[in-house]
């Protein structure tokens, strides 16, 4: 009975995971190649890091049918916090959006499409916060993810945490596309 239960749970997990991975939905960047190391441009300027803190250009295509808006997140699961580190949280990107230019992640959001909003990152405010792992730590992974959503707008308070935004994204996600880059400091 235990083996059968484990098989059912494993099958359910695969089905659930497959429901968010839309076939043909892809995220790419002319700035960053998947699996590559982030450059000084995408490194935070503060907390002991001296980068340029510029968000990379991002492009996506092949969204699932019924997509009414997008959200974009950049997350470091390797941060020594017990809960990772949110580097960028953008939501209410119109369904007509298929790319963001390099530098779109400024705190004022002026380069984002009209109607878009940015959530508070773990740096304490909105906007892109580049990589800045602790010195001597192994290189961290940075997960760049675009989420296709079934709603035109997420109703989220302006000072919401990344966790609340993530909850709303997950509750409304039709599919997602993702790539990973890395960065470490000596």
Backbone bond lengths (Angstrom), bond angles and torsions (degrees), N, CA, C in turn:
res aa  C-N    CA-C-N  psi(-1)  N-CA   C-N-CA  omega(-1)  CA-C   N-CA-C  phi
1 X - - - 1.434 - - 1.524 110.99 -
2 X 1.335 117.52 -36.90 1.456 121.44 -179.38 1.526 110.87 -65.03
3 X 1.317 118.13 -43.59 1.459 121.70 178.94 1.527 110.10 -63.69
4 X 1.309 117.08 -40.12 1.478 120.29 178.74 1.528 110.06 -64.75
5 X 1.327 117.28 -43.34 1.456 121.32 179.10 1.531 110.18 -61.68
6 X 1.334 116.47 -44.19 1.463 121.08 178.58 1.524 110.69 -60.97
7 X 1.328 117.10 -39.48 1.454 121.57 178.44 1.531 111.02 -64.64
8 X 1.317 116.91 -41.47 1.469 121.17 178.90 1.523 110.26 -64.78
9 X 1.327 116.68 -44.40 1.466 121.16 179.30 1.529 110.04 -62.77
10 X 1.321 117.47 -44.07 1.464 121.06 179.83 1.525 111.19 -63.00
11 X 1.321 116.81 -42.03 1.462 120.92 178.38 1.525 110.55 -64.03
12 X 1.326 117.10 -43.70 1.461 121.03 178.81 1.530 110.94 -61.75
13 X 1.328 116.61 -39.85 1.464 120.68 178.90 1.518 111.06 -64.33
14 X 1.322 117.68 -41.57 1.459 121.30 177.93 1.518 111.43 -64.40
15 X 1.316 117.58 -41.44 1.462 121.31 178.49 1.516 109.81 -63.97
16 X 1.333 116.99 -44.91 1.464 120.80 179.27 1.523 110.98 -62.74
17 X 1.315 117.27 -43.90 1.464 120.50 179.19 1.516 110.67 -64.45
18 X 1.312 117.47 -40.62 1.451 121.87 -179.93 1.514 112.48 -65.35
19 X 1.322 117.43 -28.06 1.454 119.93 -178.19 1.524 111.83 -69.84
20 X 1.315 118.81 -20.81 1.453 119.92 178.76 1.530 112.16 -98.54
21 X 1.305 118.61 -14.91 1.453 122.44 179.09 1.526 108.85 -95.46
22 X 1.327 116.33 87.76 1.452 121.10 -178.20 1.529 109.87 -71.16
23 X 1.318 115.74 130.01 1.457 120.57 179.31 1.522 110.05 -60.70
24 X 1.317 116.96 129.46 1.453 121.54 177.75 1.518 115.17 83.67
25 X 1.321 118.46 -5.70 1.469 121.75 178.53 1.520 107.14 -82.94
26 X 1.335 117.46 117.23 1.462 120.92 -174.93 1.522 111.31 -130.21
27 X 1.310 115.31 150.52 1.459 124.26 174.32 1.516 107.47 -122.84
28 X 1.319 116.52 133.43 1.467 120.39 177.55 1.522 109.22 -143.10
29 X 1.320 114.48 174.14 1.455 120.74 179.40 1.520 109.51 -147.44
30 X 1.342 117.05 131.58 1.460 118.45 172.64 1.534 110.83 -74.23
31 X 1.328 116.90 -12.06 1.458 123.17 -178.07 1.524 112.52 -90.88
32 X 1.339 116.27 -38.59 1.470 122.44 -174.55 1.530 108.68 -127.95
33 X 1.292 116.62 132.43 1.468 120.65 174.30 1.526 108.72 -94.50
34 X 1.328 118.20 141.96 1.473 120.62 178.22 1.520 111.46 -53.56
35 X 1.328 116.03 134.22 1.454 122.10 179.02 1.524 114.09 82.29
36 X 1.327 117.58 -6.40 1.462 120.08 -177.60 1.531 111.27 -81.04
37 X 1.312 115.19 174.18 1.457 121.93 176.75 1.522 108.47 -94.13
38 X 1.339 115.77 133.60 1.460 120.50 177.77 1.522 109.47 -62.58
39 X 1.324 115.80 149.90 1.460 120.70 178.85 1.524 110.10 -95.89
40 X 1.315 115.96 175.21 1.467 122.29 178.74 1.536 110.74 -54.60
41 X 1.321 117.46 -29.39 1.461 120.70 -179.75 1.529 111.76 -61.37
42 X 1.327 118.17 -35.53 1.469 122.03 -177.45 1.531 112.66 -97.65
43 X 1.315 117.85 14.17 1.464 121.86 179.00 1.523 108.70 -98.08
44 X 1.336 115.74 140.24 1.460 122.67 -179.39 1.519 111.06 -62.54
45 X 1.318 116.68 152.65 1.462 121.85 175.60 1.529 106.99 -113.38
46 X 1.325 115.78 89.16 1.453 122.84 -176.84 1.511 108.63 150.99
47 X 1.337 117.86 177.81 1.460 122.77 -179.76 1.526 111.10 54.98
48 X 1.339 117.79 28.55 1.453 121.52 -179.31 1.518 114.33 90.90
49 X 1.326 118.03 -4.16 1.470 122.24 178.26 1.527 108.89 -100.37
50 X 1.332 116.48 151.10 1.468 120.71 -177.45 1.521 111.15 -129.05
51 X 1.313 116.64 53.56 1.455 120.97 178.28 1.516 111.83 -94.91
52 X 1.315 115.42 -173.07 1.470 121.45 -178.74 1.527 112.23 -94.33
53 X 1.343 117.87 -14.63 1.465 123.06 176.55 1.527 112.98 55.75
54 X 1.315 116.71 48.59 1.463 122.73 -179.21 1.530 108.68 -110.04
55 X 1.329 116.02 126.65 1.472 119.25 177.17 1.520 109.87 -68.32
56 X 1.327 116.93 142.97 1.463 120.21 -178.97 1.528 111.63 -76.82
57 X 1.312 116.28 159.40 1.465 121.01 170.52 1.523 107.63 -69.22
58 X 1.320 116.81 139.29 1.463 122.17 -179.94 1.522 109.78 -133.25
59 X 1.343 115.91 145.69 1.465 122.07 179.93 1.515 108.89 -139.48
60 X 1.333 117.11 141.67 1.458 119.98 175.95 1.517 110.69 -140.06
61 X 1.331 114.22 157.07 1.468 120.62 179.64 1.525 109.15 -154.35
62 X 1.328 115.11 164.32 1.459 121.32 175.84 1.516 114.40 76.82
63 X 1.324 117.99 30.79 1.469 120.65 -179.63 1.524 111.02 -61.06
64 X 1.332 116.52 150.49 1.461 119.60 179.56 1.533 112.20 -65.25
65 X 1.326 115.72 153.25 1.460 121.48 175.77 1.523 109.13 -57.21
66 X 1.312 116.15 142.49 1.459 120.91 178.89 1.513 114.32 89.85
67 X 1.341 117.71 1.94 1.468 120.38 179.12 1.517 109.48 -66.07
68 X 1.343 115.90 125.47 1.465 121.59 -179.55 1.527 112.90 -112.54
69 X 1.323 117.06 -14.37 1.467 121.97 174.82 1.523 108.24 -167.39
70 X 1.330 114.75 175.10 1.463 121.03 178.39 1.518 110.23 -130.32
71 X 1.313 114.74 158.96 1.457 123.03 167.76 1.523 106.28 -130.83
72 X 1.297 116.16 153.74 1.460 121.87 179.91 1.519 108.12 -132.37
73 X 1.328 115.85 133.65 1.463 119.84 177.91 1.524 110.20 -132.92
74 X 1.329 114.94 148.94 1.459 122.14 171.14 1.521 105.54 -127.69
75 X 1.323 115.54 122.44 1.462 122.16 -170.38 1.519 110.87 -136.52
76 X 1.340 115.83 138.95 1.466 122.87 176.05 1.527 108.01 -109.79
77 X 1.343 117.95 104.06 1.466 119.80 -179.62 1.532 113.01 -75.83
78 X 1.340 117.34 -10.19 1.462 121.20 -175.66 1.530 113.71 -94.78
79 X 1.318 117.72 -3.01 1.467 120.25 179.90 1.523 109.62 -60.43
80 X 1.323 117.89 136.85 1.461 121.05 -176.04 1.538 112.84 -79.88
81 X 1.329 115.15 59.12 1.461 120.66 -177.91 1.523 112.80 -114.99
82 X 1.313 116.99 -16.39 1.459 120.77 -172.02 1.516 111.78 90.34
83 X 1.338 116.47 -13.33 1.466 119.87 179.91 1.523 112.55 -138.91
84 X 1.322 118.27 14.54 1.461 120.53 -179.59 1.517 111.43 75.25
85 X 1.339 116.21 -165.91 1.470 121.47 -178.09 1.524 109.08 -145.74
86 X 1.331 116.19 125.55 1.468 122.50 178.18 1.526 108.92 -89.34
87 X 1.335 116.02 119.65 1.457 122.41 -178.22 1.527 114.01 -98.77
88 X 1.327 116.76 -23.48 1.474 119.70 177.99 1.504 108.04 -162.93
89 X 1.325 115.92 136.13 1.456 122.46 179.39 1.527 107.42 -138.65
90 X 1.325 116.67 112.38 1.463 122.47 -179.96 1.524 107.33 -125.74
91 X 1.323 116.91 136.60 1.469 120.12 178.94 1.522 109.53 -143.79
92 X 1.320 115.14 172.25 1.470 123.54 -175.61 1.528 112.18 61.61
93 X 1.329 116.16 31.46 1.465 120.26 170.98 1.528 107.13 -72.27
94 X 1.331 118.65 126.00 1.465 120.34 -178.41 1.525 112.49 -57.80
95 X 1.329 116.11 151.57 1.470 121.87 -179.01 1.529 111.77 -60.62
96 X 1.318 118.03 -23.61 1.468 121.36 179.23 1.529 112.37 -76.26
97 X 1.327 117.49 -9.27 1.463 121.94 -179.01 1.523 110.14 -78.51
98 X 1.318 116.98 129.90 1.468 120.99 176.76 1.522 112.14 -129.61
99 X 1.336 116.33 5.69 1.467 119.14 178.62 1.522 109.71 -164.12
100 X 1.327 114.08 160.04 1.462 122.18 171.28 1.519 106.80 -130.78
101 X 1.335 117.74 136.40 1.460 119.55 -179.90 1.522 111.70 -75.82
102 X 1.307 116.00 159.88 1.460 120.87 173.43 1.531 108.18 -56.87
103 X 1.326 116.44 136.16 1.453 121.03 179.45 1.522 114.99 85.96
104 X 1.328 118.29 5.88 1.475 121.01 -179.04 1.519 112.84 -68.99
105 X 1.328 117.48 -15.47 1.456 121.45 -173.75 1.510 115.67 -88.65
106 X 1.321 119.18 30.75 1.458 120.20 175.94 1.527 109.54 -67.98
107 X 1.311 116.89 155.38 1.467 121.51 -177.14 1.521 112.23 -59.61
108 X 1.337 117.96 -32.50 1.465 120.26 -179.02 1.527 112.75 -79.35
109 X 1.332 117.99 -12.98 1.461 121.85 177.05 1.515 115.03 66.59
110 X 1.324 118.92 16.03 1.470 121.60 -175.98 1.522 114.11 -61.73
111 X 1.316 118.39 -27.29 1.470 120.91 -178.57 1.533 112.48 -90.04
112 X 1.327 116.94 0.17 1.472 120.57 177.69 1.520 109.72 -85.83
113 X 1.339 117.83 155.53 1.463 120.09 177.73 1.530 111.61 -59.76
114 X 1.325 115.89 149.86 1.470 121.72 178.62 1.528 110.02 -54.80
115 X 1.313 115.19 136.64 1.464 120.98 179.21 1.512 114.14 91.96
116 X 1.325 117.83 -12.98 1.466 121.78 179.58 1.524 109.93 -72.67
117 X 1.320 115.45 156.40 1.456 121.35 177.59 1.523 109.07 -137.38
118 X 1.329 115.49 152.82 1.457 121.13 175.72 1.516 108.93 -117.38
119 X 1.329 115.59 135.10 1.448 121.03 175.80 1.515 110.79 -86.44
120 X 1.300 114.30 168.82 1.460 121.65 178.24 1.533 109.01 -72.66
121 X 1.317 116.54 131.09 1.465 121.06 176.34 1.519 109.08 -90.07
122 X 1.317 116.48 178.78 1.460 119.99 177.21 1.527 112.59 -75.30
123 X 1.329 117.57 -4.13 1.455 120.62 171.10 1.528 110.32 -80.92
124 X 1.343 116.95 -11.04 1.459 120.97 174.12 1.509 116.42 111.07
125 X 1.307 118.34 -7.68 1.459 120.01 -179.37 1.509 111.30 -148.35
126 X 1.340 116.78 -177.09 1.464 120.31 178.89 1.523 111.14 -79.20
127 X 1.307 115.69 167.00 1.454 121.95 176.90 1.514 112.03 99.91
128 X 1.319 114.68 165.21 1.461 121.69 -179.65 1.518 110.12 -69.71
129 X 1.320 115.95 131.01 1.457 122.77 172.53 1.518 107.45 -118.85
130 X 1.299 117.33 114.71 1.455 121.84 -174.53 1.520 114.54 -68.30
131 X 1.311 113.81 177.44 1.466 122.03 -179.01 1.524 110.42 -64.09
132 X 1.328 115.70 141.16 1.463 120.58 176.55 1.528 109.12 -163.33
133 X 1.336 117.07 63.48 1.460 118.81 179.50 1.526 110.86 -70.66
134 X 1.316 118.19 160.00 1.466 120.07 177.59 1.531 111.64 -59.25
135 X 1.326 116.21 143.85 1.466 120.92 176.33 1.522 109.77 -57.71
136 X 1.330 116.13 137.64 1.450 121.88 176.96 1.518 114.77 82.50
137 X 1.324 118.03 -9.01 1.460 121.21 177.30 1.527 108.46 -74.24
138 X 1.319 116.92 156.44 1.470 119.48 174.72 1.524 108.39 -61.06
139 X 1.330 118.60 156.49 1.463 119.78 177.05 1.536 110.47 -55.44
140 X 1.314 115.32 134.73 1.459 121.29 178.84 1.519 110.54 -89.71
141 X 1.329 115.50 155.49 1.467 122.76 175.89 1.531 108.64 -96.46
142 X 1.320 115.56 138.79 1.459 122.23 177.51 1.521 107.61 -119.41
143 X 1.332 115.38 113.63 1.457 121.99 -176.04 1.522 109.36 -93.97
144 X 1.310 116.63 110.61 1.464 123.26 175.94 1.523 106.45 -93.72
145 X 1.331 117.16 119.81 1.464 120.70 -174.00 1.521 110.46 -134.39
146 X 1.327 115.73 131.55 1.464 120.94 169.58 1.522 106.49 -107.01
147 X 1.326 115.58 134.38 1.463 122.95 -177.69 1.523 108.56 -114.32
148 X 1.320 117.46 125.00 1.466 122.33 173.63 1.522 107.11 -86.94
149 X 1.333 116.49 127.64 1.460 121.03 -174.03 1.522 112.34 -115.04
150 X 1.331 115.57 152.67 1.463 121.94 -178.41 1.524 113.04 -90.76
151 X 1.316 117.75 7.05 1.459 122.50 179.48 1.522 109.53 -127.52
152 X 1.330 117.01 148.75 1.458 120.44 179.67 1.520 112.41 -72.92
153 X 1.337 116.03 -28.49 1.451 119.12 -175.78 1.516 110.55 -147.80
154 X 1.330 115.71 133.46 1.457 121.41 171.27 1.526 107.41 -90.41
155 X 1.307 116.21 125.57 1.464 121.03 179.00 1.526 108.06 -86.15
156 X 1.327 115.49 98.91 1.456 121.94 -174.02 1.526 108.69 -132.39
157 X 1.334 117.88 133.76 1.469 119.25 176.57 1.528 110.90 -61.25
158 X 1.338 118.44 146.62 1.465 121.08 -176.70 1.524 114.85 -59.71
159 X 1.310 118.77 -26.77 1.468 121.26 -178.10 1.525 112.68 -100.11
160 X 1.326 116.94 17.68 1.466 121.77 -176.68 1.526 111.98 -62.40
161 X 1.306 115.68 148.71 1.460 121.26 175.55 1.527 109.79 -74.77
162 X 1.314 115.40 162.55 1.459 120.51 176.25 1.534 110.44 -61.89
163 X 1.331 117.04 -32.73 1.471 120.28 178.91 1.521 111.10 -63.58
164 X 1.323 118.10 -41.69 1.464 120.54 178.29 1.522 110.60 -66.34
165 X 1.321 117.23 -43.54 1.460 120.38 177.30 1.532 109.33 -60.81
166 X 1.331 117.16 -43.66 1.460 120.85 178.15 1.514 112.42 -60.18
167 X 1.323 117.26 -39.57 1.468 120.89 177.29 1.527 109.89 -60.44
168 X 1.322 117.14 -45.85 1.468 121.26 -179.32 1.535 111.44 -67.19
169 X 1.317 116.64 -37.76 1.467 120.15 176.46 1.527 109.35 -61.39
170 X 1.318 116.93 -51.11 1.467 120.62 -177.97 1.518 112.43 -62.18
171 X 1.319 118.05 -33.70 1.462 121.45 179.57 1.526 112.60 -71.42
172 X 1.326 117.61 -18.23 1.466 122.04 -175.22 1.519 114.18 -122.34
173 X 1.317 118.38 10.20 1.467 122.03 -174.12 1.519 112.74 -80.67
174 X 1.331 114.58 131.59 1.470 122.17 172.41 1.529 110.65 -95.04
175 X 1.308 116.56 -30.55 1.453 121.64 -178.64 1.509 109.82 -173.83
176 X 1.329 115.34 169.18 1.455 119.72 178.61 1.520 110.23 -148.44
177 X 1.327 114.77 155.99 1.457 122.10 175.19 1.520 106.41 -132.98
178 X 1.336 116.28 145.05 1.458 119.21 -170.00 1.521 111.47 -150.82
179 X 1.333 115.88 150.36 1.457 121.05 165.26 1.518 107.66 -140.52
180 X 1.317 116.26 161.07 1.453 122.91 -177.85 1.516 110.48 -121.22
181 X 1.335 115.62 137.88 1.463 122.75 170.80 1.527 106.64 -124.69
182 X 1.312 117.74 172.22 1.473 119.30 -177.03 1.520 110.52 -136.86
183 X 1.335 114.48 164.18 1.453 119.50 176.43 1.521 108.47 -163.53
184 X 1.330 117.07 139.73 1.451 122.44 176.59 1.524 110.06 -142.75
185 X 1.341 115.35 158.27 1.466 121.93 177.48 1.518 109.29 -123.18
186 X 1.317 116.77 145.37 1.463 121.36 178.64 1.491 109.93 -83.63
